[in-house]
């Protein structure tokens, strides 16, 4: 198991995205586990999720975009005119 990932392998979040995600984590923990966590705990958890699981969502998004673009390229062939 790789401990330290290269910086470019970690999906970056803007400050606003990170703050929003921390609030969502805090809300989820409070609603589902009936306990409260602080900003630091939420940020540590978010960093863990982003570093260790974010890649799966990133790769899924890239695969979906590739599939979408491939379909559009295939559609382009339908636009070709018969040359005969």
BELCOR-V556589 format. One record per helix or strand. SS is the DSSP state (H for helix, E for strand). FROM is the first residue (numbers start at 1). LEN is the number of residues. Records with the same first field share a line. If there is no record, write none. Layout:
# BELCOR-V556589
SS = FROM-LEN / FROM-LEN
This chain:
# BELCOR-V556589
H = 7-3 / 15-19 / 39-14 / 54-25
